Amino acid sequence: MTRRLISTGSPFERAYGYSRAVIDEPFAFVAGTTGYDYATMAMPEDAAAQARNCWATIARTLEEAGLSLADIVRATYYVTDVAHAEPLLTVCGEVLADVRPAATLLVVAGLLKPEMKVEIEVTALKRRT
């Protein structure tokens, strides 16, 4: 299969030259995803709500690629303050309780926009049927 690009329609993707995901089967590489609701471009204030939006975007992206959250093998989490780690990880635990991918959490000085508190990127591997 040839490489396929997936977009969520975020204005950042075209402006900054990246795709929400690159599908090169059997892998799906989902770019760092922040907590925007891409239908409204609204960003919740709360880190947990941002994490839920991240996972909703990631789930839709994987679904478009023919995969699911269960196919995630690697996750990287970024928070702009250590205080955001617990809310983020609690949501991750809810979403990935049975998946349990290899994961890394990084506390960073900041993300692209000041309202961004969390960012999640994942790699998924399409399971053989």
Beta strands, then each sheet from edge to edge (+ up, - down):
strand 1: 4-6
strand 2: 21-24
strand 3: 27-34
strand 4: 72-79
strand 5: 102-107
strand 6: 118-125
sheet 1: 1+ 2- 3+ 6- 4+ 5+
end
